[in-house]
C-alpha cells in the first residue's frame, strides 16, 4: 500500500512569510519550472539551496510545547451507558456515507467523558504501510525503523500513535489510502482535536521540536507548501500531501468527502485526471492524485475550503530529504559542540519523563547562537525529513535517485534521530551509518576534551 506521493517540493526565491491564510497578499518571483522536466527540477533544487538560501530565524522556535501529555486524571476505565453516536446503527466508518452533525456529536461525547476535555489540544498521529511484505531488501526493516521513530517522538511528547496496515477501501489504494484511515480515526478518537497524518517514509529528525498549534488556531488543515507556487506557478508540487494536520471537526469530514471524490473509487476519476493535468503543466502522469486534488481545491477556491487551510513554510514541517541528508553530520557536530560549550544543564543526565524540560534548555541555548536556523543554510535540526520518491518498501524509487540517496540516506536520518533518543539512555551510534552504539561517559561531551 503506497501512501505517499513522489513530488519533490521546491523552494520559492523569496523568504517565506507566516500567513494566517493561504491567499497571498503579494506574489514574489519564484523559481521557474521546466514543465514536464522533473529531472531538471530536482537538479535545480540541489543548486537552489545554495543560490537562494531561506534561513528561518530562531524566534520561530520560542513556542512552548503544544502536545498534551498523558494525564493521570483521565478516566478511560468507564464508558457511561448514555447513548452517543456510537449507538447509531446508521453510522458507518466507511468512506461511502457522509457524516453529519459531527461537532455536536463529538461535543456530546466529551460532555459524557469530561476527563478528556480541557487542557492543551490533543493530537492523534496516524501513519501506515501496506498489508503485505515489502519487495525491497531493506524495505521491511526501514518501515520498522520508521515506525520506531514515530513511536519515539510520540512517547517523548505524550501523544498517541495509530499505525495502520490494512487497506480500508480496496479501491482507494496508493496515496489515496490515507483518507479512509483518517476518517475512521476521527470517529474512533473523538477525544483528539487534531489528526496528524505522517507518511511512512517521513522521519522525525528533531525529537525536541513541538508543533506551534497556537499558530493554526483559525485553521482546520495544515500542509507544507507555498502560496506563490500555488497561485502563480500553478504547480502540483506547490505543497506536499504526505504530512499534514487536520482538525477533528465537521469541516474536515466535508472536506475529505470532496477530496475523495477525485479518487479512484469515484465515477469521475478519469475526468479529474484530465482536469488536473490540464491545470498543472508540470504534472507528468494522467491519473488523478491526492496532492494535485488539494492544490486544485486551493487554487480554484472550489468549495470555499482554502480560507481554513494553512500552508506552513517557516520550518521543516516536512523537508525534502535531498537538501537535508548531506548536512546531518555537520548538524550533529554543532549540537555536540553546543553541549560541550554550553551550561552544565545541557549535559546533565535525566529521566526520559522530564525530557521536555531539557529540550527547552537546548532551545534557549540555540536561540543565542548565530546560524542556528532551520532551512538549507542553517544548522538547526530539521523537524521532519521526507524521503518522497524513494519508495523504500517497493524499491521502485524515482530514477533520479540512487540507492545511496534513498536507502543510505534513510539510515542516516534514522540514526540521527535515534541518537537523540539513545542520548537519554546513555548511548549513541558510532556514526550515522553504523548500527553499532557506544556508551557515553559522565558529563559527555565535555569529558572527551
N, C-alpha and C positions, 0 to 999 in steps of 0.2 A: 504494500500500500504506500504509494508515494504521496506525501502530504506537503510537499513544498514546491514552489515554482523555482525556475532556474535563472531568473533575470538578475543581473548584477546592477546594483544601484549606483548611478553616477553622482558626483558632487556638483552643485551649482558653483559658478565662478565667484559670486559674492558671498560673504559670510552669512550663513543662515540666521534669521532673527526669530525670536519667540513670537508666536501668534496665538491669539485667543480664538481665531477661526482660521480656516484654510483658504479663505478668499484673499488673495494678495492685494495689498494697497498699492503696490508698485511692482513692476516686473523688471528686475535687473537682467543684464545679459548673462546668459548661461552657456555652457559648453555646447558646441554644435554636434548634433548627432549625424552620423552617416547612416542614412536609412537603410535598414536591412543588413548592415555590416556589423554583426555582433563582435567579431574578432577585432575589428578596428576600435570598437567601443572599449573593449577590455584593455587593449594596449594603451589607449588614451587614458584610461583610468589609472593605470600604473604610473604614467608620467604626470598625470594631473595633480596627484598628491603633492608633488614637489614644485610644480609650476604655480599652483594656486592654493596654498595651504589655508585651512579654515580652523585655526585653533579656537577652542571654546574656553573662556575664562574660568578661573577657579570659583568665581561667585556662584556658578551654577550648581556647585556641589555642597552648598550650605544648607540644603534641605534636610530636615530631620527624617529619620526612618518612617516610612509610610505604612509598613506592614504591621498588622496586629499580631501579637504573639498569642500562642495558645494559652488561654487564661484558665486558672484553676476554678473560677466561679461558674464556668459554662456547665450547664446540666444537660448532658447528652444521654442520660440513662433513662429518661422518661419522656414519652410522647403522649400528650393529653388525648383523651378519647374524642375531643371536639372534632367536628367534621372540617376538613380542609380540601384543597383542590386535589389532593391525592386520592380522595374518596369519590371523585367524579369519574364514572365509568366511561365518559366520552373523551376524557383527556388522553392524549396519546403522546408518546415520546418520539414518534417518527416524524419525518420532515413533511409528510404529505398533508398534514392537517394543521391549520393555524392555531396559535394560542391567543386567547383574548383576555382582557382584564387582568393581565399578569401583575401589574403593580399593586392592584387591590388584593389579589390572591396572596401575593408574597407578603404584603403588609399584615394580612390576617394571620398568616403562619408565624411571622415574627412576634406578633402580639401574644400568641399562644406559647411562644418559646422566648420569653423576654431575656434570658441569659445570653442570647445571640445578638441582641440589639445594643446599640450604643458603642462608644469607643471608636477606634480608628476603623476605616473601611477594610473589609475582609476581601482577600483575593484567593481564588482557586486557580492554580496553574494547571493547564491541560496540555498534554502532548501525546504523541503516539507514533506507532510504526505498523508495518504490515503484519498480518496474522500468520505469516509463513517464514521459514528461514531465509536469510539473505543469500544471494548468489555470489556476492563478492567475498573473497577470502577473509578480509578484515571486517566485513560488514557487521556481523552479529556482535563482535567484540566492541566495535566502535559505538554501536547502539547501546550496549550495556554501559560503556563508559559515559556516554552522553546522558543516559538515564541517571547514573550515579551523580553526575554533575548537577543535574536539575534537583535531585533529591537533597544533595548537599546544600544548594542555595536555599531551597525551601526550608530545610531544617534550621539553618542559621538565621533565617528571617521569620520563623514562626508561621509559615503558611503551609497549606495542604497542596498535594500534587495528585492529580488523576492521570495515569498513563494508560492509554487505550491501545489494544492490539486487535480489535475487532472492527470489521467493516460494517458499520451500522446501516448503510444503504448501499447495496452492491452496485447500483447504477451510478452512484456518486463516488467514483474512485479517483485515484491520483490526488491532485491538490484540492479537489472538491470534497474529499472525505472528511475534512475538518469540520464542516458546517453541521452535519448531523450530530457529531460528537459534542460540539459546543452547545448546541441546542438542548441535548439531553442533559448535559452537565448543569445548565442553568436551572432545569426543572429539579434535578436531584440535589441541588445545593442552593436552596432559597436563602440560606444564611450568607452566601457570598455576594458581595457588592459588585465585584468585577470577576470576569473570567479572563485569564491570561493565556492565550494560545502561544506556544513556543514550538517551532518545528524541531524534529528530532536531530537535525544537523546544525542547530543553533546552540552554541556553547557559551555558558556564563563565564566570562573571563575577568570580572571584577566581583568577587564574592562579598565585598563590603558595601557596594552601592545599593541604595533603595530607591524605588521609583518615586518621583515627586508628584504624588497623587493630587495634591492641592492644586497643581497647575491644570489638571484636567477636570476640575470640578464642574465646569459648564458643558462638558462634552461626554459623549457616550461611546466613542470609538477612537482609539489612539493607534496610529500607524507611523512607521518611519518613512519619511518622504519629504518632498519639496514642492510647494505650490507653484514655483516658477516652471518646473518641469511638467506639471500637470496642465497648467493653463496656456503656457507659451509654446512649449515644445510638443505638447500632446503625446507624451511618451508613456508606453505601458510600463516602463522602468522608473517612473517618477515616484513610486512608492514600492514597499515590499510587503506582501501579504503573509509572510512566514512567521512574523512575530507581531502580535497586536493585543491590546486590551479592549474588551467590550463589556459595557456595563450590563448588569443583570436587571433588565427592565423591559417594558413592553416595546419601547422604541427598537431595541435590539432584535426582538423576535420578528417584528415587522420588517426591519431592515434585512435580516437573514432570509426571510421569505422572498423578498425581491432579488437579493443577491443570488439565492439558489435557483431562481427562475431562469438564470443564464446557464445553468449546469446541464450535464448530460442526461439527467432524468426528465428534462423539460422538452416538450414538443417543439420549442423554439430554439433548441440548442444550435442547430445549423445556422439559423438566421442570426443569432447572436455572434457566432464565429465570424460571419461575413461582416457584420456591423463593426466588430472590434478591429478586424484587420483593415477595414477601410478608414477607420478613425485614427488608428495608431500606425503610422507608416513604418515604425521600427519593429513592429510585431511580425515575426517571420514564420509563424505557424498558423494554420487556418482554424484550429479548434478554439472554442470559447474557453477561457481560463479565468480562475477566480481573481487574479491580480488585475487583469485588463478590465474585468467587470467592475471592480472597485474604482479604478481610475475613471471609467466611463460614467459611473454614477456621480462622482465628484465633479468631473469636467462639465457634464451637461446639466447638473443640478436636478436631474430626474429624481422625482420622489421627494425632493426637498430635504435630503439627508445631510448635505455637506455642512450645514451650519453646526451640526453636532459631531463633526469629525475633526480630529486634531492631527495634523501632520507634524511629528516631532523630528527635529534635526539639530538640536543643540547638544546632544550627546549620543553615544553609540547605543541607541535603543535596540538597534541591530546593525552591526557593522560588516562591511564587505571584507571577507577574510583575506583577499589578495593584498589589501593595503595594511593589514594588521600583523599577520603571522611573522613576517620578516623582522618585525620590531620587538617581538616578545622578549627575546633575551636581553635587549637593552633596557626595556621597561622593568624587567625583573631585577636587573642590576641596580637601577636607580632606586627602586623601593628598598633593596637591601642597604644601599648607602644611606637612605633616609633613616632606617632603623639604627644603623651604626652611629650616625652623627646626631641623631635626634635625642629627645629626652628619654630617660630610662623606661618610662611607661610603655614605649613602643616595643621594648624588648622583654617586658615582663611576661612571665608565664601566667596563664589564666585559664579558667574553666571555659568550655565552649558556650555555656549558658549565658555568660556575660560578654559574648563576642561583640555585641553592638556597642558597648562602651569603648572597646579598644578600636573598633572601626571609626568611631567618632574622633578619637585621639589622632589617628592617622590622617583623617580628613582635615583636621586643624593643621597638622604639620605640613601637608601638601599645599594648603592654602597659602603658606608663606613662601613657597618655592617657585622660582621662575621656570616656566616651561611645563609645569605640572598641569597641562591642559589635555582635554580629550580631543581627538582628531588626528589627522595624518602627520602632523609635525609636533604634537605634544607627547609627553611620556607618561601621561596618566593611563591607568589600565582601561582598556575598552570594556564597556559593560557587557555586551553580547557580541560574539564573533560568529557570523553566519556563513556556513560553507555552502552557500547557494550554488547549484550547478554541479556539485561534487558527487551527489547520489551515492553515498557510502554503502548502502545496502545492495543496490543492484549492480554497482560498479560502472553504470552507463554514464560516466561523467561527461561534461561538456568537453569537446575535443580540444579546446584551447588550454585545458588544464592537464598537467602531467600527474602521475601517481604521487610524486613528491609534493606537488602543490596541494593536493587534497588529503591523501592518507597521512603522509608525514606531517602536514600542516595541522590536521585534526589532533594527532597525538601530541604535538607541541602545545596546542591550545588547551587540551585536556590536562596535560601535566602542569601547565602554567596555572590553571585554576586549582588543580589538586594540591599544588604546593601551598596555596593559601589556606587550605583546609588542614593538610598534614602539619603545617606550622603549629597549630594548636595542640597537636598530638606529639610534638617533639621530633618531627622528621621532615625531610624534603627530598625530592628526586635528585639523583646525582647530576642530571642535566634534563633539559626539556625533551630530549629524545631517548631517555633511558627509563626503563621500568624499575631500575634499582633505586632504593632510597637510602638515605644516610641519617643517622641520629644527629640532633642539633645540641651543642653544648649549652650550658647555662650562660646567660647573657649574650647569646648569639644575636647579631653577628659581630659585636664588639669583641667578643672573646677570641675571635680569629685574628685580631690585629697582631 
